[in-house]
Amino acid sequence: MLRYGYFHDLNNGPKLLVWGGPEAMARFYEALAQVAAGEGPQLFTDIPGCQPVDGTSVQFETVGEAEGIERDPVEPDLFHWRVDTETWCWFQEQVEKLMHCSPAHPGHQYLECVAGGDIVVMVSCCEYPDDFKP
C-alpha cells in the first residue's frame, strides 16, 4: 500500500510524506512516469493502492516551470504539486532508487524544487509503519 499524509513538523519542517514498501515505490514510479508523459493520474488517489492517512488530496499539475507543492488557499486539505516535465522525470529517478530498499535497508528521498515553498515531499521506503499518522 502506498500511503501519504501532510505532517506539519516532520524532520524539522512541513512535509508531505509518501511511504510504503518496494512494491508501493514501483507504483509511484510508474505514476510519475505517466505524469511526466502527460498521461498520468491527476490525483494521488488515482494511483492504484494509494491511500491518504489524513484526508488530504494532492493534485499533480505539469507547468512550464517547477513551483513545488503548496496548500490550496481555499481548501486546506488540498495540495497542488506543480512541476515541469523535466523535474517529474528527475523525481521518478529518485523514487527508482527506493524500489530496491528493504526493512533491513530502508531509505528515503526528498523531492524538492529550487523555487519550491516551505513544504517538502519526502518519499520513504520501509522506514515508517502503515499506521503512521500526523
C-alpha positions as CSV (number, residue, x, y, z in Angstrom):
1,M,0.0,0.0,0.0
2,L,1.3,3.5,-0.9
3,R,0.3,6.0,1.8
4,Y,0.7,9.7,2.1
5,G,-0.1,12.5,4.5
6,Y,0.7,16.0,5.5
7,F,2.9,16.4,8.6
8,H,3.1,19.9,9.9
9,D,6.5,19.3,11.5
10,L,8.4,16.1,10.5
11,N,12.2,16.1,10.4
12,N,12.4,19.9,11.0
13,G,9.6,21.2,8.9
14,P,6.4,20.7,7.0
15,K,6.4,17.5,4.8
16,L,4.1,15.7,2.5
17,L,5.3,12.2,3.4
18,V,4.8,9.4,0.9
19,W,5.7,5.9,2.2
20,G,5.4,2.2,1.7
21,G,7.4,-0.8,0.6
22,P,9.2,-1.6,-2.6
23,E,6.0,-2.5,-4.4
24,A,4.4,0.8,-3.5
25,M,7.5,2.6,-4.7
26,A,7.2,0.8,-8.0
27,R,3.6,2.0,-8.4
28,F,4.6,5.6,-7.5
29,Y,7.5,5.3,-10.0
30,E,5.1,4.3,-12.8
31,A,2.6,7.1,-11.8
32,L,5.4,9.7,-12.0
33,A,6.4,8.4,-15.5
34,Q,2.8,8.8,-16.6
35,V,2.5,12.3,-15.1
36,A,5.8,13.3,-16.9
37,A,4.3,12.0,-20.2
38,G,1.1,14.0,-19.7
39,E,-0.9,10.8,-19.4
40,G,-0.9,10.1,-15.7
41,P,-3.1,10.4,-12.7
42,Q,-4.5,13.8,-11.8
43,L,-4.6,13.0,-8.0
44,F,-2.6,10.8,-5.7
45,T,-5.7,8.8,-5.0
46,D,-5.8,7.9,-8.7
47,I,-2.7,5.7,-8.2
48,P,-3.9,2.1,-7.6
49,G,-3.3,1.2,-4.0
50,C,-2.7,4.7,-2.8
51,Q,-4.4,6.0,0.3
52,P,-4.2,9.2,2.3
53,V,-3.9,8.8,6.1
54,D,-5.3,12.2,6.9
55,G,-7.9,13.2,4.4
56,T,-5.6,15.3,2.2
57,S,-5.7,15.3,-1.5
58,V,-2.8,16.1,-3.8
59,Q,-3.3,17.2,-7.4
60,F,-0.5,16.7,-9.9
61,E,0.0,19.6,-12.3
62,T,2.6,19.9,-15.1
63,V,3.6,23.5,-15.6
64,G,6.3,25.4,-17.6
65,E,8.5,26.0,-14.6
66,A,8.7,23.9,-11.4
67,E,7.0,25.6,-8.4
68,G,6.8,22.7,-5.9
69,I,3.9,21.9,-3.7
70,E,1.6,24.2,-1.9
71,R,-1.6,24.1,0.1
72,D,-4.7,25.4,-1.7
73,P,-5.7,28.8,-0.2
74,V,-9.4,27.9,-0.1
75,E,-9.4,24.2,0.6
76,P,-6.9,23.4,3.3
77,D,-6.9,19.6,2.7
78,L,-6.0,20.1,-1.0
79,F,-2.4,20.5,-2.2
80,H,-1.2,21.4,-5.7
81,W,2.1,19.8,-6.8
82,R,3.2,22.0,-9.7
83,V,6.3,20.7,-11.5
84,D,7.7,20.8,-15.1
85,T,8.2,17.7,-17.1
86,E,12.0,17.6,-16.6
87,T,11.5,17.7,-12.8
88,W,8.8,15.0,-12.8
89,C,11.4,12.8,-14.6
90,W,14.1,13.6,-12.0
91,F,11.6,12.8,-9.2
92,Q,11.0,9.5,-11.0
93,E,14.7,8.7,-10.9
94,Q,14.8,9.4,-7.1
95,V,11.9,7.1,-6.5
96,E,13.5,4.4,-8.6
97,K,16.4,4.3,-6.1
98,L,13.9,3.4,-3.4
99,M,12.5,0.4,-5.2
100,H,15.4,-1.6,-4.0
101,C,15.0,-0.9,-0.3
102,S,14.0,-3.4,2.3
103,P,13.2,-3.4,6.0
104,A,16.9,-4.2,6.6
105,H,17.9,-1.4,4.3
106,P,15.3,1.4,4.4
107,G,15.7,4.7,2.6
108,H,14.1,8.0,1.6
109,Q,14.5,10.8,-0.9
110,Y,13.4,14.4,-0.9
111,L,11.5,15.6,-4.0
112,E,12.2,19.3,-3.8
113,C,12.1,22.2,-6.4
114,V,14.6,25.1,-6.2
115,A,11.8,27.5,-6.4
116,G,9.6,25.5,-4.1
117,G,7.8,26.8,-1.0
118,D,8.1,25.6,2.6
119,I,6.6,22.1,2.1
120,V,8.9,19.3,1.1
121,V,7.8,16.0,-0.4
122,M,9.6,13.1,1.3
123,V,9.3,9.7,-0.2
124,S,10.2,6.8,2.2
125,C,10.6,3.1,1.7
126,C,10.4,0.7,4.7
127,E,11.0,3.5,7.3
128,Y,7.5,4.1,8.6
129,P,4.7,1.7,9.7
130,D,1.5,1.6,7.8
131,D,-0.4,3.2,10.7
132,F,1.9,6.2,10.9
133,K,-0.2,9.4,11.2
134,P,0.3,13.1,11.6
